[in-house]
């Protein structure tokens, strides 16, 4: 929960939905609230309208909870906090929006922010899911070959009064061993499937996968661009809400999950406090953005449009990240197909070529 937000003693009905809303769900909620607030509709009436248009039981439950708290006289951010389905960051920003009288702008900025968060999660899912699926399919194909196909060739060789070469016989022995312990193989395949789901579909799994592969070749650059996009996206929200840059950096530091980016943000804060640098200068010295983007920020700083410039930078990094992921997958896909084809071809050729030699000698 955000600091400085008290929780009143209000009874809230027990919900079936205890998880936090997804980034996509939060974005949709914020977008609708922003439109209604901009049209002069208050938060209570806005929640009432959402409640009448919602048919999902879980969504109705948390909206009813929010409405119940608002009817008791509490502020909007308190109602969001007590509903239990919104992250602390959103609650903190909603508090700032209410206190500054810019709640509609904050809601719109939050919608944009969580849209980007949803895009980031989808990008990570694509980068994780496809390779793991291809590797699992490769293992299944190779397993079928050595367990079911090679024994057939072994019988053919036996009927011809000869035996397979050393390589083929070794694979056959491996296949017989795997067949003998097929229940273990089945368990391993199920485990791989569970890991595939965990790493590609859950937030904690994606975080663990990123931690394990953060320094792996092309993935490291993708994660670096994602961290910069998340930083820029968070700063857009802070700056458009009227917060000063130092406090904005404090909040954004808790949003990014990259240790490197956190150190750079701390260095940026140090440059502002200790060296007296302007925000663009501190950003460039900390190495968060390159000289080109820092120059853009400097122009935005002088013209009072830093939030607009930061949004352009965020969009640019989002595009770069998408391109890197598509490039990574476009290279990985044929590579895995080639590797699979070579392994399958090697297995088949190890038995087909000797068999063709025997048949030609017999002819």
Secondary structure, 3 states (H helix, E strand, C coil): CCCCCCCCCCCCCCCCCCCCCCHHHHHHHHHHHHHHHHCCCCHHHHHHHHHHHCCCHHHHHHHHHHHHHHHCCCCHHHHHHHHCCCCHHHHHHHHHHHHHCCHHHHHHHHHHHHHHHHHHHHHHHHHHHHHHHHHHHHHHHHHHHHHHHHHHHHHHHHHCCCCCCHHHHHHHHHHHHHHHCHHHHHHHHHHHHHHHHHHHHCHHHHHHHHHHHCCCHHHHHHHHHHHHHHHHHHHHHHHHCCCCHHHHHHHHHCCCCCHHHHHHHHHHHHHHHHCCCCHHHHHHHHCCCCHHHHHHHHHHHHHCCHHHHHHHHHHHHHHHHHHHHHHHHHHHHHHHHHHHHHHHHHHHHHHHHHHHHHHHHHC
